[in-house]
Amino acid sequence: MGIARIFILILGLVYGICSVGLATEVMPWVTPTSIGGVNTEVYYANSTQKLKLNITGYEDTYDYVSQKINIKGTFRPGLGLELYILAGVIGSELKDGSTSYKGKMDDALYGGGIRYILLGDIVILPAVSFELGLNHSSSNLTKQNGREIDFTLDTTELQGSVMASKKIRIITPYGGVKFFHNWVNWKDRAVGGDKGKGSSGDISPFLGGKISFCPFLSIKGEISFLDELTYAGGLNLSLGI
């Protein structure tokens, strides 16, 4: 996708969200730009992406489906700056028409990233933030249409986003644009060596919301669409320090 199209989408998104007053700081810290504060989030995510794999010189497109349960810890070391790490379990599946390569949800995922809040959530303006993260997972694919196999799928994902949000009483709606790119290595452990390599990536808008039960506890749900279909939900526990 061209740089010009991405730039236009970003400008349109920020203008549209700011003009209707939708959006805010997604983490319930003392203020969006305060120093200190820790946040722990536990969430489930299910995503589907188009993945191009090169197998023995032939390129084919697969549906890459992943399910994740992650724990994400965030700390704010400076004004408007957040650092986070995450770890969890993942289950992956590759689909090519009627053929399915699937594994159990018992493999490891880990990563980290940085988020900068450009504007805090004030009376008339939403919070606007930028995020960049990197994570890696290794999944065992053990079934091919019910038949036993021994494949491994190693995935590294670079992801960035632009987001705006606005707190309205106990509800915080938010929206943005997500940029992502995956590098995938598909290995056949039974014979050794690579079975195929590939990548995926593009841009997807996302929408979500958070409901705060108290200053420290909230739940959050999110969906992204277009080039990536993802739905996620989780529980947040935040403390200001």
N, C-alpha and C positions, 0 to 999 in steps of 0.2 A: 504494500500500500504506500502511495507517494507521501513525501514529507508535507507537501502543500495540503493534502486531504486531512492528514492528522492534525496539522496546525489549525485548519478551519474548524474541525470538529471540537478541538479544545476551546477555541474562542467562543464558538456557539454554545457549548455546554456551560462554560463559566458565566457568560452573559445571560443565558436563559435561566439558570438556577438563581443567580443574584437578582434578576429582575422580578421574579415571582416570590422571592423571600424564602425559597426552600433551602434547607441545609443547616449543620453545626458541627462543633467539635464532637467526635464520636466517642471519646473517652471521658468519663465523668471525673476529671481531676478538679482541683480547686479553681483554676482558670486555664484556658487553653495555652497561655504563654508562661505559666508559672514554672519555677525550677523545682525538681524533685517530683515524687509521686511514682508509684509502681502500679502496674495493671496486669492481672492474670486473666486470660481468656481460654476457655475450653469450648471447642466447636467441632461440628461435623460438616463436611463439605462433599458434594458430589458434582463432578464436572465431566463434560464431554468435549473433546477437541478433535479436529481433523489432523491426522498425522501422516506425513509422507515418508515412507520407508524405502530405502534402496536395498533390494535383495538380489545378490548376484548380478548386478548391473541393470536390474529391472525395477522401476519405481512404481510403487502401488500406494494407494491412499487407504488408511485404516481409521476407524473410529477408536480413539483412545479414551477409555472410560476409567475414572479413578474415584475411589471413596477414601476419605481421610478423616481421622479423629486426631486433632492437634491440641497441644497446650502451647500457648503463646505468652511469653513474659515480656513486658515493656517497661522501660525506665526512661525518665526525662532528665538528662544531665545538664541541660541549658535551656535558655529561653526559646520556646517553640520547637525544640529538637527532641526527638524520641528515637531510642534504639531498642530493637527487639530481637529475641531469639525464639525459635519454635522447634518443637520435636513432637513426633507422633507416629501413628501407624497408618499404613496405606494398603489398599487392595487395588490391583489394576486388571484391566481387560482390554484386549485388542480384538476388534471386530472387522471382518472383511466379508461382507455379504452374509452368507449362512455360516461362515467359519468363525469360531470364537476361541481365543486363547485367554484363559482366565486363571487367576490365582486367588488365594485366600487373603483376607484382610489381616495380615499378621507381619507385614514387612515394615522396615524403618524409614522414616522421613525426618530430615532436620534442615535447618536453615536460619537465616537472620536478615536484618535489613535496617533501614533508616527512614524516618519520616520527619518532614519539616512543615510546621504550621505557619503559613505565610500571614494569614489574617485570623485573629481570634474571633469567636462568636460574641458579637456585641448587639446592642438593641436593634439596629437596622441592617447590619451586615452579617452574612454567614461566615463561618469558618472555612478557609480554603487551605488545603494541604497537598503536599507532594510526597510520594512514597516510592522507594526503590528497594527491592529485596531479591535474594537468591536462595533457592532451596534445592536439595538433592534427595532422591529416593532410589531404592533398589527393590524391585518387586519380583517374586518368583511366580512364573506362570506354569501351573501344574496340570491344567486340563485343556485339551483341544477337542471340543464337542464331546466331552465325557471321557476321552481317551487320555491316559497318563502321558505327560511330557515333562521335560526338565529344562525350561527356558528361564532366562533372567532378563528383566527389562530395567536398565539403568537410565534414569531421567534427571536432567539438570534444567531448572527453570529460572529464567530471569524475568522479573515482573516489576512494572512501574505503574503508577496511577496518579491521576489528578482528581481531587474530590472536594466537594462543597457540602456543607451541612448546616442545619439550623435547629436549635432546641426550641420546642414549643411545649411548655409545661413539662410533663414527664416523657413526652415523645420527641425523638430526634430523627427526623427523616434525613437521608443523605443520598447523593448520587455522584457519578463521576464517569471517567473513562479509564479503562485498564489496557495497558500494553504488555504483551507477554511473548516470550520465545522459549521453546523447549529444544534441548538436544537429547536425542535418544539413542541408546546402544542396545540392540537386541542380541542376546547371546544364547547359543545352544550348548548347555553344559554337558549334555550326553556325548557329543562328539568333539567339543572344545571349539573355541574360536567364535567369531561374530557371525550371527545369522543375518543381520541387517543393521543399517544405521539410517537415521533420519532426523527430521526436525518439524516443528510446527510453530505457529505464532502469527499474531495479528493484533487487532484492537477490538475491544468489546466494551460497550457501555454497561454500567451496573447501577442498581437502585437498592436501597436498604432502609432499615429503620431500627431504632433502639428504644426500648421501654425501660425507664428507670424506676425501680421499686423503692430505692432510697439513694442517698448520695454515693453509696459504695457498691450497690448490687444492681445489675441490669441484664436484660436479655437482648439479643440482636439477631436479625434475620437479613439475608441478602440474596439477590439474584443477579446474574449477569447473562447477557444474551448476545446475539449476532454471531461473531466468529468463535465464541466459546459459550457453552451453556453450563452455568453453574448455579447451584442453590446451596446455601449454607445457613447454619443457625448455631448459636452458642450462648454461653453464660459468661458475664464479665464481673470481676471483683477488683475494685480500684481503691487505692489508699493514697492520700496526699501526705507528703513528708517534708 
